[in-house]
């Protein structure tokens, strides 16, 4: 794979595209989370606090990006029943630090997985799963960006600022950067 800073990306394998786009998506998740003002962390949108929208999105990546039917999947330590559901009010409240720590764990897990994937594995099904790896990955990118759009909309409505995204070819920032456009 070419250096990701090249203006024209060329790929030799589908798994390289998956890695690149997943890296971009995860960077954007981290940036959007950094853009959430403390004042709205617990504010309700669509009947749920903003932090729960973020946790729902991350939990889905954690559970479903690799294999939603993995019998050895372990819930994160911060999890309680229905915490990931946007249809169920729960008593537990997650701090920004807890959600950020969970994001770090999910990001590492997904990058490690995507980093090992080869093309021939993309159309195979993980053990016990009815979907192919490629289907699961695309489904999670779709789900992720549905929720990212909502969360970005909440942020923009509250602050008047639009969180930075990388797009298809934007450079990954090194060091300090402006987190909004």
N, C-alpha and C positions, 0 to 999 in steps of 0.2 A: 504494500500500500504506500502511496506517496505520502510525503509529509502533509499533515492535515492543514497546513498553512498555505499550500499551493492553491492558486486561484481556480485551477481546473482539476477536479478530482477524477482519478481513473481507478477502476477497480478490476481485479482479476477474478474475484470470487464474490458470490452473493453474501457469504459470511462476513466479508470485509465491509460490505454496505450495512449489514445489520450492526456490526460493531460501531462503525462511524456514526450512524444515525442514533444508536442507543447512547453513545457517549454525548452527543449533542443534546439529546432529550434530557439526560440526567444532569448535565450542566445547567440547563434551563430550569429544571426542578429546584436545584440548589439556589439559583438566582431568584426565582420567584419566592421561595421561602424567605430569603434574605430581605425581600421587598415588603413583606407583611409587617405593617406597623404594629407595635405592641398594643396600641389602643384598640385594634380590631381583632386581636388574636382570639378572644373569647366572644366576639360579637356574633350574633346569629344571622345566618343567611339561609333561606329556604328551611327554617326550623332547626338548624344545627349550627353550632359554633364553627368559626372558620378553621380552627385547629383540627376539628373532626373531619372536615372536607379534605384537609391535607393528609391526615392519618389514613382515611379511607383509600385515597389514591396510592399512598405508599404501601399499605397492606396488600392491596390488589397486586401491585408489582411484585412484592415479596412472595405472595402465595401463587400467583398465576403466570408469571413470566416464564418460569421454568417447567413447572408441572403442578397444576392445581389438585391433582389426585395423588400426590406424593404422600405415602403413608408415614414417612419419617419427618414430615414437615413439623417444625416446632414454632408455636406462636412466640412472638417477642415477649420479653419479661414484662413490658409495660402493658400488655394486652389483658383485657378482661372480656367476658362474653359480650358480644354485640358492639364492642367499641368501634369496629370497622364499619358498622351498618349506619347508613344515612337515614334509615327508616326507624331506628330505635334510639330513644333518649337514654343515655347512661349517666350515672352519677360521677364516674371518674372523669377528671379533667387532666389533660396532658399539657405539660409546660413546653415552651419553645425548645428548651434544652433536651427534653425527652424525645420530642419529635425529630429534632436535628440529629440526635444520636442514632435514632432508628433509621433516618435517611442515610446516614453514613454506612450503617450495616447493610441496608438494602442495595445501595450503590455499589459497594464492594462485591456483594454476592452476584449481582447482575453483570458487572464488568468482568468478574472472574469467569462466569459462565459463558458470556458472549465471546470472551477472549479465547476460549477453548473450542468453540463451535467450528465445525468444518461444513462445507457445502452439503456433503452427502448425508449429514445428520439432520439438515433442516426439514426434509420431507419425511422423516421418521417420527414415530410417536414415542414420547417418553413412557416409561413403564406404567401401565395401568391407566393411561390417558387415551381418550378417543380422538384427540386433536394432534396434528403434527406440531413440531417445535416452531416451524415457521408461522403456522396459524396462531399459536399462543403468543408469539412475539408481536405479530401484527395486531392481534386483538388487544394486547396490553398497550401498545403505542396508541391505538385508537382510544382506549379507555383513559390512558394517562392524559392525552391532549384534550379530551372532553373536559376533564376536571381541571386541567391547567387553564383552559380558556375561562372556565367559571371563576377560578381563584384569581386569575389576572383581571377579570372583569370587576370582581369585588374590590381589589386593590386600586384599580384605575378609578372606579366610582368614588372611592373614599379619598384618594390622594390627588387625583387629576394627573397622575404620572403612569407611564406605560413601562412595565418591567422589560428589560433587555432580553432578547432572544438571539440565537445564533443564526437561525435560518439554515439554508443548505450549504452555504459557503463562508459564513462569517467566521472570523478568526476567534479561537479560544483566547480569552484575555489571560495575560501573564501578570501576576501581581495585582496591584490596585487597578480598579476599573470603575466606570460609571455603571451602576446597576439598573438605571433607567435610560430609556431613549431620550 
